[in-house]
């Protein structure tokens, strides 16, 4: 017999948007299913044709990849497609308490769609972008990120630090002006920062792979329900995903679950009203 917690998690419905060059839907779907949720992968074209309300879901996941080949800039065409064909339904979903998770290309798209940072819930009015890394070119390497424990972000609750792979060529988070960056910091909307081996936020490459000011690795909106981040929690669902898993096994420190899975579990538990 399932426990009450398992039953409530199983009632959580997740929509993973796919198509047009996105490529992390399998890992993202698996992560949410490991946490007990019901997950549907839907191509955007099918979502548009179905007219099914997005409010049928509790969580929408925007996955990584290279939507529309990152033409013009990463996430721009994908954001425009959503803006002109799905935005009203997205806004209803958000206003009724829905959660969104954007990873890598998903984060880039949420920023360029104006969902993040969502100051004063001014969704749809972009005040930021995600630009080319300071060291031009695509970089695929593991990074360490630290969570702002005062952040309202529901996805990062109970997490202090994580190691995650970062895979991008356009990951530098920029706001329109320094005043907005100060506000982002003051309101604790920088949910995650790149840190060095001592756990201190850094601008230094390669610990900060893109040069984001204030070491920004992930941003949430003021409600804490919308999170976007460049590193991939979907790529660290199991302990053996870590590049040093063999050494960890010998040391006796290898965990069955990867650190990224906690992000998914937090989202599912919040949607199931199992708040930490």
Backbone as CSV, one residue per row, in Angstrom:
resi,resn,N_x,N_y,N_z,CA_x,CA_y,CA_z,C_x,C_y,C_z
1,UNK,0.843,-1.191,0.000,0.000,0.000,0.000,0.883,1.248,0.000
2,UNK,0.553,2.197,-0.874,1.335,3.414,-0.941,1.087,4.277,0.282
3,UNK,2.142,4.975,0.716,1.987,5.916,1.817,1.270,7.160,1.315
4,UNK,0.812,7.974,2.273,0.146,9.224,1.902,1.089,10.136,1.137
5,UNK,2.363,10.162,1.533,3.346,11.005,0.846,3.521,10.557,-0.594
6,UNK,3.640,9.251,-0.814,3.789,8.729,-2.169,2.572,9.048,-3.020
7,UNK,1.390,8.934,-2.432,0.164,9.209,-3.174,0.084,10.679,-3.566
8,UNK,0.485,11.568,-2.671,0.423,13.000,-2.973,1.447,13.368,-4.039
9,UNK,2.614,12.758,-3.983,3.602,13.000,-5.028,3.110,12.491,-6.365
10,UNK,2.431,11.357,-6.366,1.945,10.765,-7.603,0.832,11.580,-8.236
11,UNK,0.229,12.468,-7.476,-0.808,13.342,-8.009,-0.238,14.568,-8.721
12,UNK,1.073,14.789,-8.583,1.709,15.942,-9.217,1.904,15.651,-10.703
13,UNK,1.418,16.554,-11.550,1.503,16.397,-12.997,2.513,17.387,-13.566
14,UNK,3.444,16.873,-14.337,4.537,17.668,-14.899,4.471,17.639,-16.416
15,UNK,4.633,18.807,-17.029,4.724,18.921,-18.486,6.162,19.264,-18.851
16,UNK,6.776,18.402,-19.663,8.116,18.655,-20.187,7.971,19.042,-21.657
17,UNK,8.251,20.305,-21.954,8.133,20.782,-23.333,9.324,20.302,-24.157
18,UNK,9.061,19.841,-25.373,10.112,19.307,-26.232,10.000,19.908,-27.629
19,UNK,10.989,19.561,-28.458,10.939,19.913,-29.863,11.909,21.000,-30.272
20,UNK,12.115,21.125,-31.581,12.866,22.232,-32.177,14.294,22.352,-31.653
21,UNK,14.975,21.214,-31.461,16.374,21.254,-31.077,16.652,21.060,-29.606
22,UNK,15.628,20.893,-28.799,15.833,20.605,-27.379,16.239,19.138,-27.222
23,UNK,17.044,18.845,-26.192,17.590,17.478,-26.157,17.793,16.892,-24.765
24,UNK,17.230,17.480,-23.739,17.417,16.943,-22.384,16.104,16.466,-21.778
25,UNK,15.120,16.178,-22.635,13.809,15.803,-22.119,13.812,14.453,-21.411
26,UNK,14.640,13.514,-21.882,14.644,12.180,-21.270,15.155,12.239,-19.835
27,UNK,16.272,12.943,-19.624,16.829,13.055,-18.279,15.892,13.812,-17.345
28,UNK,15.292,14.892,-17.868,14.385,15.699,-17.050,13.152,14.900,-16.666
29,UNK,12.590,14.188,-17.623,11.429,13.345,-17.343,11.767,12.293,-16.299
30,UNK,12.922,11.662,-16.452,13.334,10.625,-15.505,13.501,11.202,-14.108
31,UNK,14.071,12.397,-14.006,14.250,13.017,-12.696,12.934,13.226,-11.977
32,UNK,11.948,13.757,-12.675,10.645,13.978,-12.042,9.966,12.654,-11.697
33,UNK,10.125,11.647,-12.544,9.503,10.347,-12.251,10.161,9.679,-11.048
34,UNK,11.463,9.846,-10.902,12.135,9.319,-9.722,11.559,9.920,-8.438
35,UNK,11.030,11.126,-8.550,10.459,11.817,-7.386,8.980,11.521,-7.204
36,UNK,8.427,10.646,-8.035,7.059,10.179,-7.852,6.010,10.871,-8.675
37,UNK,6.397,11.857,-9.501,5.415,12.625,-10.253,4.991,11.910,-11.530
38,UNK,3.841,12.317,-12.056,3.396,11.883,-13.371,3.900,12.895,-14.392
39,UNK,4.566,12.417,-15.429,5.230,13.315,-16.375,4.767,13.034,-17.797
40,UNK,4.494,14.109,-18.528,4.170,14.014,-19.946,5.179,14.832,-20.736
41,UNK,5.759,14.231,-21.771,6.571,14.973,-22.725,5.671,15.396,-23.878
42,UNK,5.682,16.681,-24.182,4.836,17.179,-25.265,5.636,18.120,-26.159
43,UNK,5.593,17.850,-27.451,6.161,18.773,-28.427,5.328,20.057,-28.400
44,UNK,6.002,21.195,-28.518,5.282,22.467,-28.455,4.150,22.532,-29.467
45,UNK,4.376,22.019,-30.660,3.321,22.054,-31.679,2.077,21.310,-31.212
46,UNK,2.260,20.193,-30.519,1.130,19.437,-29.994,0.421,20.200,-28.888
47,UNK,1.185,20.911,-28.067,0.591,21.721,-26.997,-0.277,22.816,-27.601
48,UNK,0.218,23.459,-28.644,-0.542,24.529,-29.279,-1.808,24.007,-29.939
49,UNK,-1.722,22.854,-30.579,-2.881,22.301,-31.272,-3.934,21.769,-30.311
50,UNK,-3.501,21.256,-29.162,-4.443,20.621,-28.249,-5.337,21.614,-27.534
51,UNK,-4.830,22.829,-27.305,-5.562,23.857,-26.547,-5.835,23.421,-25.108
52,UNK,-5.181,22.362,-24.647,-5.360,21.907,-23.262,-4.819,22.969,-22.312
53,UNK,-5.558,23.347,-21.291,-5.059,24.367,-20.365,-3.781,23.910,-19.672
54,UNK,-2.814,24.794,-19.586,-1.589,24.456,-18.870,-1.845,24.272,-17.383
55,UNK,-2.960,24.807,-16.908,-3.311,24.658,-15.501,-3.697,23.221,-15.148
56,UNK,-3.766,22.346,-16.147,-3.941,20.926,-15.858,-2.681,20.339,-15.220
57,UNK,-1.572,21.077,-15.332,-0.301,20.629,-14.778,0.074,21.465,-13.557
58,UNK,0.940,20.895,-12.723,1.472,21.624,-11.572,2.834,22.232,-11.865
59,UNK,3.581,21.584,-12.758,4.953,21.997,-13.066,5.160,21.972,-14.580
60,UNK,5.831,23.006,-15.091,6.279,23.019,-16.482,7.801,23.058,-16.473
61,UNK,8.412,22.163,-17.219,9.870,22.104,-17.307,10.324,22.546,-18.690
62,UNK,11.259,23.493,-18.699,11.887,23.976,-19.934,13.289,23.386,-19.961
63,UNK,13.561,22.500,-20.904,14.773,21.696,-20.853,15.926,22.339,-21.619
64,UNK,17.091,21.693,-21.527,18.277,22.165,-22.211,18.320,21.727,-23.664
65,UNK,19.353,22.187,-24.343,19.528,21.865,-25.749,19.880,23.107,-26.543
66,UNK,19.458,23.122,-27.791,19.770,24.228,-28.697,18.527,24.535,-29.521
67,UNK,17.543,25.132,-28.885,16.274,25.375,-29.572,16.491,26.249,-30.807
68,UNK,15.939,25.762,-31.913,16.060,26.451,-33.205,17.523,26.735,-33.546
69,UNK,18.410,25.848,-33.104,19.823,25.987,-33.417,20.480,27.185,-32.770
70,UNK,19.817,27.781,-31.750,20.320,28.998,-31.105,20.561,30.114,-32.123
71,UNK,19.768,30.129,-33.198,19.895,31.198,-34.186,19.534,32.536,-33.545
72,UNK,20.154,33.574,-33.980,20.088,34.936,-33.438,20.831,34.970,-32.108
73,UNK,20.328,34.228,-31.128,20.989,34.056,-29.827,20.235,32.950,-29.102
74,UNK,20.875,32.364,-28.098,20.284,31.206,-27.419,18.929,31.555,-26.809
75,UNK,17.919,30.785,-27.177,16.595,30.909,-26.582,15.698,31.972,-27.186
76,UNK,16.209,32.801,-28.083,15.422,33.929,-28.591,14.230,33.458,-29.432
77,UNK,14.459,32.589,-30.389,13.369,32.143,-31.264,12.350,31.337,-30.475
78,UNK,12.836,30.478,-29.583,11.944,29.687,-28.722,11.075,30.610,-27.878
79,UNK,11.681,31.661,-27.299,10.934,32.619,-26.475,9.877,33.339,-27.308
80,UNK,10.233,33.737,-28.534,9.266,34.429,-29.382,8.109,33.518,-29.757
81,UNK,8.393,32.254,-30.018,7.319,31.309,-30.341,6.341,31.200,-29.165
82,UNK,6.884,31.129,-27.954,6.033,31.044,-26.773,5.283,32.355,-26.539
83,UNK,5.970,33.472,-26.756,5.353,34.779,-26.501,4.124,34.991,-27.373
84,UNK,4.209,34.623,-28.623,3.130,34.937,-29.557,2.068,33.851,-29.677
85,UNK,2.325,32.675,-29.105,1.362,31.593,-29.282,0.906,30.939,-27.973
86,UNK,1.603,31.194,-26.875,1.270,30.455,-25.647,1.309,31.330,-24.401
87,UNK,1.649,32.592,-24.549,1.960,33.401,-23.370,0.765,33.571,-22.432
88,UNK,-0.415,33.771,-22.976,-1.595,33.949,-22.112,-1.819,32.702,-21.259
89,UNK,-1.621,31.537,-21.844,-1.815,30.299,-21.082,-0.711,30.115,-20.045
90,UNK,0.496,30.553,-20.375,1.586,30.501,-19.397,1.288,31.435,-18.232
91,UNK,0.788,32.631,-18.521,0.498,33.591,-17.463,-0.620,33.096,-16.546
92,UNK,-1.606,32.448,-17.109,-2.660,31.882,-16.264,-2.088,30.780,-15.379
93,UNK,-1.220,29.954,-15.957,-0.569,28.888,-15.195,0.214,29.467,-14.017
94,UNK,1.012,30.497,-14.268,1.825,31.104,-13.204,0.940,31.772,-12.165
95,UNK,-0.080,32.513,-12.603,-0.938,33.243,-11.667,-1.727,32.310,-10.761
96,UNK,-1.954,31.071,-11.198,-2.702,30.109,-10.388,-1.791,29.197,-9.570
97,UNK,-0.510,29.587,-9.461,0.382,28.886,-8.540,1.266,27.833,-9.148
98,UNK,1.348,27.778,-10.487,2.186,26.779,-11.129,3.670,27.018,-10.913
99,UNK,4.444,25.949,-11.020,5.893,26.009,-10.883,6.533,25.832,-12.254
100,UNK,7.685,26.492,-12.453,8.442,26.317,-13.680,9.916,26.118,-13.345
101,UNK,10.541,25.212,-14.089,11.975,24.962,-13.969,12.581,25.070,-15.357
102,UNK,13.563,25.966,-15.500,14.262,26.127,-16.765,15.734,25.831,-16.596
103,UNK,16.239,24.862,-17.341,17.639,24.448,-17.238,18.363,24.789,-18.534
104,UNK,19.469,25.518,-18.430,20.332,25.857,-19.560,19.528,26.579,-20.642
105,UNK,19.235,25.940,-21.756,18.459,26.609,-22.790,17.082,27.017,-22.285
106,UNK,16.553,26.239,-21.347,15.286,26.611,-20.725,15.403,27.888,-19.923
107,UNK,16.528,28.059,-19.209,16.788,29.287,-18.459,16.939,30.460,-19.420
108,UNK,17.726,30.281,-20.470,17.907,31.338,-21.460,16.561,31.787,-22.025
109,UNK,15.694,30.811,-22.298,14.387,31.119,-22.875,13.496,31.846,-21.879
110,UNK,13.493,31.403,-20.614,12.664,32.062,-19.601,13.091,33.512,-19.392
111,UNK,14.396,33.765,-19.444,14.893,35.136,-19.288,14.452,35.989,-20.466
112,UNK,14.599,35.463,-21.672,14.280,36.247,-22.857,12.782,36.359,-23.101
113,UNK,12.031,35.495,-22.453,10.574,35.608,-22.474,10.078,36.606,-21.436
114,UNK,10.943,36.969,-20.499,10.561,37.926,-19.464,9.943,37.287,-18.240
115,UNK,10.110,35.975,-18.083,9.594,35.301,-16.890,10.539,35.457,-15.706
116,UNK,11.806,35.662,-15.985,12.817,35.840,-14.948,13.592,37.122,-15.246
117,UNK,13.886,37.915,-14.195,13.634,37.637,-12.777,12.227,37.956,-12.286
118,UNK,11.365,38.500,-13.139,9.965,38.701,-12.751,9.749,39.720,-11.653
119,UNK,10.555,40.781,-11.630,10.372,41.832,-10.630,8.931,42.351,-10.644
120,UNK,8.350,42.500,-9.456,6.983,43.018,-9.320,5.996,42.241,-10.185
121,UNK,6.356,40.960,-10.417,5.540,40.102,-11.275,5.297,40.723,-12.647
122,UNK,6.302,41.463,-13.109,6.221,42.071,-14.433,6.618,41.087,-15.502
123,UNK,5.961,39.945,-15.521,6.289,38.892,-16.465,6.023,39.356,-17.895
124,UNK,6.880,38.935,-18.796,6.705,39.276,-20.194,7.431,40.530,-20.611
125,UNK,8.109,41.199,-19.664,8.852,42.408,-19.969,10.328,42.152,-19.649
126,UNK,11.091,41.664,-20.614,12.486,41.287,-20.335,13.319,42.458,-19.841
127,UNK,14.039,42.234,-18.743,14.974,43.236,-18.222,16.368,42.634,-18.102
128,UNK,16.555,41.440,-18.669,17.827,40.746,-18.568,18.052,39.935,-19.837
129,UNK,19.256,39.423,-19.957,19.570,38.511,-21.052,20.595,37.503,-20.566
130,UNK,20.836,36.492,-21.354,21.908,35.530,-21.102,22.798,35.567,-22.335
131,UNK,24.021,36.088,-22.161,24.897,36.396,-23.284,26.043,35.402,-23.394
132,UNK,26.882,35.622,-24.408,28.023,34.740,-24.659,29.005,34.751,-23.494
133,UNK,29.590,33.602,-23.218,30.600,33.494,-22.170,31.748,34.463,-22.438
134,UNK,32.387,34.918,-21.352,33.553,35.783,-21.512,34.633,35.104,-22.347
135,UNK,34.876,33.823,-22.067,35.763,33.035,-22.912,34.886,32.376,-23.961
136,UNK,34.944,32.924,-25.161,34.010,32.507,-26.196,34.156,31.026,-26.514
137,UNK,33.015,30.420,-26.788,33.004,29.013,-27.136,32.228,28.196,-26.121
138,UNK,31.842,27.026,-26.569,31.063,26.099,-25.739,31.979,25.419,-24.724
139,UNK,31.554,25.387,-23.455,32.330,24.726,-22.418,31.460,23.696,-21.712
140,UNK,31.997,22.493,-21.549,31.302,21.410,-20.859,32.203,20.938,-19.721
141,UNK,31.877,21.315,-18.493,32.688,20.943,-17.337,31.839,21.060,-16.072
142,UNK,32.252,20.351,-15.042,31.527,20.413,-13.783,31.893,21.680,-13.015
143,UNK,30.888,22.233,-12.324,31.078,23.428,-11.510,30.482,23.179,-10.121
144,UNK,30.855,24.042,-9.212,30.286,24.009,-7.861,29.393,25.236,-7.688
145,UNK,28.185,25.028,-7.190,27.269,26.147,-6.957,26.810,26.132,-5.499
146,UNK,26.603,27.341,-4.979,26.140,27.500,-3.604,24.785,28.179,-3.612
147,UNK,23.911,27.717,-2.743,22.546,28.235,-2.666,22.481,29.396,-1.684
148,UNK,21.737,30.437,-2.043,21.419,31.514,-1.108,20.309,31.003,-0.195
149,UNK,20.637,30.760,1.059,19.685,30.162,1.988,18.533,31.106,2.330
150,UNK,18.674,32.385,1.993,17.593,33.347,2.228,16.714,33.535,0.999
151,UNK,17.016,32.812,-0.061,16.230,32.940,-1.283,14.827,32.363,-1.073
152,UNK,13.818,32.965,-1.713,12.460,32.397,-1.646,12.292,31.160,-2.509
153,UNK,13.330,30.767,-3.241,13.235,29.672,-4.212,12.809,28.367,-3.556
154,UNK,11.715,27.786,-4.025,11.224,26.530,-3.454,12.037,25.345,-3.961
155,UNK,12.690,25.499,-5.109,13.421,24.404,-5.731,14.736,24.091,-5.017
156,UNK,15.270,25.053,-4.270,16.587,24.876,-3.654,16.518,24.732,-2.140
157,UNK,15.351,24.560,-1.588,15.219,24.463,-0.139,16.006,23.284,0.421
158,UNK,16.693,23.555,1.521,17.438,22.499,2.189,18.742,22.123,1.526
159,UNK,19.108,22.840,0.469,20.355,22.569,-0.242,21.361,23.659,0.104
160,UNK,22.600,23.262,0.358,23.660,24.227,0.625,24.535,24.400,-0.610
161,UNK,25.219,23.337,-1.007,26.060,23.356,-2.197,25.765,22.143,-3.065
162,UNK,26.073,22.285,-4.352,25.966,21.166,-5.285,27.109,21.240,-6.284
163,UNK,27.506,20.086,-6.766,28.342,19.998,-7.957,27.453,19.553,-9.103
164,UNK,27.536,20.284,-10.218,26.699,19.982,-11.371,27.488,20.241,-12.645
165,UNK,27.165,19.541,-13.723,27.807,19.867,-14.992,27.176,21.106,-15.623
166,UNK,28.024,21.957,-16.200,27.561,23.126,-16.952,27.995,22.945,-18.399
167,UNK,27.053,23.144,-19.310,27.311,22.864,-20.720,26.711,23.985,-21.568
168,UNK,27.491,25.005,-21.837,26.917,26.122,-22.587,28.001,27.029,-23.160
169,UNK,27.602,27.785,-24.170,28.460,28.825,-24.726,27.907,30.205,-24.475
170,UNK,26.638,30.268,-24.032,25.983,31.548,-23.724,25.336,31.428,-22.351
171,UNK,26.100,31.740,-21.315,25.583,31.583,-19.965,25.773,32.780,-19.068
172,UNK,26.235,33.890,-19.626,26.518,35.083,-18.816,25.227,35.863,-18.591
173,UNK,24.749,35.865,-17.346,23.491,36.527,-17.005,23.742,38.012,-16.780
174,UNK,23.027,38.848,-17.545,23.207,40.293,-17.480,21.856,40.976,-17.325
175,UNK,21.810,41.981,-16.448,20.626,42.819,-16.289,20.831,44.153,-16.991
176,UNK,19.744,44.911,-17.157,19.822,46.153,-17.915,20.740,47.179,-17.267
177,UNK,20.828,47.153,-15.934,21.674,48.126,-15.252,22.086,47.592,-13.885
178,UNK,23.022,48.265,-13.248,23.549,47.823,-11.958,22.508,47.929,-10.856
179,UNK,21.564,48.866,-11.000,20.524,48.995,-9.982,19.670,47.728,-9.919
180,UNK,19.369,47.152,-11.070,18.598,45.910,-11.086,19.409,44.753,-10.517
181,UNK,20.711,44.753,-10.761,21.556,43.716,-10.177,21.569,43.831,-8.662
182,UNK,21.621,45.068,-8.159,21.563,45.278,-6.705,20.234,44.780,-6.150
183,UNK,19.168,45.049,-6.874,17.857,44.597,-6.415,17.773,43.082,-6.410
184,UNK,18.313,42.459,-7.456,18.320,41.002,-7.523,19.019,40.427,-6.299
185,UNK,20.145,41.032,-5.937,20.910,40.580,-4.776,20.151,40.851,-3.476
186,UNK,19.600,42.055,-3.354,18.930,42.448,-2.111,17.690,41.608,-1.839
187,UNK,17.010,41.192,-2.905,15.796,40.385,-2.741,16.100,38.884,-2.734
188,UNK,17.386,38.561,-2.765,17.843,37.161,-2.689,17.273,36.309,-3.816
189,UNK,17.197,36.916,-5.003,16.679,36.187,-6.161,17.782,35.467,-6.938
190,UNK,19.050,35.682,-6.543,20.132,34.861,-7.081,20.121,33.568,-6.278
191,UNK,19.395,32.592,-6.768,19.196,31.357,-6.008,20.476,30.554,-5.884
192,UNK,21.335,30.598,-6.926,22.575,29.835,-6.930,23.704,30.681,-7.508
193,UNK,24.890,30.518,-6.923,26.090,31.215,-7.412,27.211,30.212,-7.648
194,UNK,28.031,30.506,-8.641,29.253,29.733,-8.850,30.233,30.046,-7.719
195,UNK,30.832,29.004,-7.163,31.790,29.216,-6.071,33.073,28.442,-6.356
196,UNK,34.151,28.871,-5.658,35.442,28.198,-5.804,35.546,27.047,-4.805
197,UNK,36.725,26.469,-4.685,36.908,25.320,-3.806,36.692,25.667,-2.338
198,UNK,36.812,26.946,-2.001,36.571,27.386,-0.629,35.102,27.743,-0.389
199,UNK,34.277,27.580,-1.409,32.856,27.870,-1.276,32.507,29.337,-1.365
200,UNK,33.384,30.165,-1.959,33.146,31.603,-2.070,32.752,31.958,-3.497
201,UNK,31.733,32.810,-3.664,31.341,33.236,-5.012,32.537,33.815,-5.763
202,UNK,32.604,33.509,-7.048,33.794,33.892,-7.803,33.464,34.322,-9.224
203,UNK,34.312,35.210,-9.745,34.275,35.590,-11.158,35.346,34.839,-11.938
204,UNK,36.151,34.080,-11.236,37.317,33.467,-11.856,36.929,32.258,-12.696
205,UNK,37.487,32.206,-13.902,37.335,31.042,-14.763,38.365,29.993,-14.334
206,UNK,38.065,28.709,-14.282,36.843,28.059,-14.804,35.741,27.850,-13.766
207,UNK,35.985,28.271,-12.491,34.939,28.064,-11.478,33.644,28.760,-11.884
208,UNK,33.779,29.961,-12.439,32.658,30.650,-13.061,32.876,30.528,-14.562
209,UNK,32.146,29.655,-15.243,32.477,29.334,-16.634,32.094,30.392,-17.655
210,UNK,31.312,31.399,-17.244,30.824,32.363,-18.228,31.073,33.823,-17.875
211,UNK,31.468,34.105,-16.629,31.736,35.477,-16.226,30.533,36.250,-15.733
212,UNK,29.448,35.561,-15.364,28.257,36.262,-14.867,28.602,37.150,-13.677
213,UNK,28.205,38.426,-13.695,28.414,39.288,-12.535,27.748,38.702,-11.296
214,UNK,28.373,38.913,-10.158,27.881,38.389,-8.885,27.799,36.865,-8.907
215,UNK,28.538,36.249,-9.838,28.635,34.788,-9.927,27.289,34.103,-10.130
216,UNK,26.353,34.765,-10.786,24.997,34.235,-10.959,25.010,32.928,-11.756
217,UNK,24.492,31.875,-11.131,24.329,30.591,-11.807,22.863,30.235,-12.001
218,UNK,21.991,30.813,-11.173,20.561,30.544,-11.261,19.771,31.648,-10.609
219,UNK,18.580,31.913,-11.146,17.742,33.024,-10.700,16.313,32.533,-10.514
220,UNK,15.668,33.001,-9.448,14.246,32.705,-9.256,13.456,33.999,-9.310
221,UNK,12.141,33.876,-9.424,11.269,35.050,-9.371,10.892,35.308,-7.918
222,UNK,10.243,36.433,-7.600,9.935,36.742,-6.199,9.030,35.725,-5.507
223,UNK,8.229,34.973,-6.261,7.387,33.958,-5.622,8.194,32.729,-5.217
224,UNK,9.363,32.565,-5.836,10.184,31.382,-5.584,9.747,30.160,-6.368
225,UNK,8.667,30.267,-7.142,8.146,29.101,-7.866,8.763,28.932,-9.242
226,UNK,9.356,29.991,-9.780,9.995,29.938,-11.085,11.507,29.989,-10.890
227,UNK,12.197,28.983,-11.375,13.653,28.921,-11.253,14.270,28.619,-12.605
228,UNK,15.339,29.350,-12.920,16.152,29.047,-14.085,17.602,28.982,-13.669
229,UNK,18.330,28.008,-14.197,19.749,27.876,-13.879,20.488,27.316,-15.079
230,UNK,21.765,27.693,-15.198,22.575,27.202,-16.305,23.096,25.784,-16.077
231,UNK,23.629,25.436,-14.904,24.096,24.052,-14.701,22.925,23.062,-14.741
232,UNK,23.252,21.790,-14.951,22.250,20.757,-15.227,22.001,19.825,-14.035
233,UNK,20.968,20.064,-13.236,20.609,19.073,-12.209,20.113,17.775,-12.818
234,UNK,19.565,17.861,-14.041,19.074,16.663,-14.722,20.192,15.703,-15.106
235,UNK,21.430,16.174,-15.094,22.566,15.325,-15.449,23.268,14.747,-14.232
236,UNK,22.687,14.959,-13.042,23.278,14.377,-11.836,22.170,13.800,-10.967
237,UNK,21.505,12.783,-11.510,20.407,12.131,-10.809,20.884,10.951,-9.974
238,UNK,22.017,10.382,-10.344,22.591,9.241,-9.636,24.025,9.555,-9.226
239,UNK,24.456,8.953,-8.138,25.816,9.180,-7.671,26.857,8.831,-8.722
240,UNK,26.582,7.800,-9.504,27.553,7.361,-10.505,27.622,8.294,-11.715
241,UNK,26.786,9.337,-11.761,26.925,10.346,-12.807,28.125,11.248,-12.575
242,UNK,28.612,11.278,-11.327,29.730,12.168,-10.998,31.013,11.647,-11.647
243,UNK,31.852,12.541,-12.193,33.066,12.071,-12.857,34.046,11.353,-11.933
244,UNK,33.930,11.576,-10.622,34.836,10.923,-9.665,34.102,9.867,-8.824
245,UNK,33.089,9.243,-9.438,32.286,8.287,-8.672,33.116,7.100,-8.189
246,UNK,34.081,6.666,-9.000,34.887,5.507,-8.598,35.714,5.826,-7.354
247,UNK,36.301,7.002,-7.327,37.064,7.409,-6.149,36.160,7.535,-4.933
248,UNK,34.975,8.116,-5.132,34.027,8.247,-4.034,33.623,6.877,-3.501
249,UNK,33.491,5.909,-4.397,33.128,4.560,-3.955,34.221,3.973,-3.080
250,UNK,35.478,4.150,-3.495,36.597,3.650,-2.702,36.681,4.342,-1.343
251,UNK,36.323,5.616,-1.321,36.372,6.396,-0.078,35.158,6.131,0.807
252,UNK,34.138,5.469,0.256,32.920,5.226,1.015,31.990,6.409,1.069
253,UNK,32.166,7.375,0.146,31.337,8.581,0.150,30.350,8.628,-1.020
254,UNK,30.316,7.581,-1.833,29.426,7.578,-2.983,27.980,7.424,-2.535
255,UNK,27.143,8.364,-2.942,25.718,8.323,-2.622,24.946,7.720,-3.788
256,UNK,23.864,7.039,-3.466,23.046,6.451,-4.536,22.414,7.549,-5.390
257,UNK,21.925,8.600,-4.753,21.273,9.682,-5.474,22.268,10.799,-5.780
258,UNK,22.161,11.365,-6.962,22.966,12.525,-7.307,22.396,13.784,-6.683
259,UNK,23.240,14.778,-6.527,22.801,16.007,-5.863,21.720,16.740,-6.647
260,UNK,21.716,16.602,-7.960,20.717,17.298,-8.762,19.300,16.825,-8.516
261,UNK,19.147,15.577,-8.062,17.810,15.030,-7.851,17.051,15.805,-6.783
262,UNK,17.784,16.405,-5.842,17.119,17.146,-4.763,16.316,18.328,-5.310
263,UNK,16.801,18.927,-6.393,16.072,20.039,-7.011,14.700,19.569,-7.482
264,UNK,14.670,18.431,-8.171,13.407,17.882,-8.656,12.480,17.512,-7.495
265,UNK,13.066,16.900,-6.453,12.247,16.478,-5.321,11.617,17.670,-4.614
266,UNK,12.365,18.761,-4.489,11.816,19.960,-3.865,10.618,20.488,-4.646
267,UNK,10.742,20.514,-5.977,9.636,21.007,-6.790,8.401,20.132,-6.677
268,UNK,8.604,18.820,-6.746,7.477,17.889,-6.646,6.836,17.981,-5.270
269,UNK,7.642,18.034,-4.222,7.091,18.077,-2.875,6.337,19.373,-2.625
270,UNK,6.835,20.478,-3.175,6.110,21.735,-3.017,4.762,21.655,-3.725
271,UNK,4.779,21.141,-4.947,3.518,20.994,-5.690,2.556,20.051,-4.989
272,UNK,3.098,19.054,-4.303,2.270,18.109,-3.553,1.899,18.641,-2.174
273,UNK,2.332,19.879,-1.903,2.085,20.517,-0.604,2.800,19.802,0.515
274,UNK,3.991,19.270,0.195,4.858,18.672,1.211,6.019,19.619,1.441
275,UNK,5.711,20.848,1.804,6.704,21.911,1.915,7.720,21.599,3.013
276,UNK,9.006,21.878,2.698,10.059,21.648,3.683,9.972,22.667,4.811
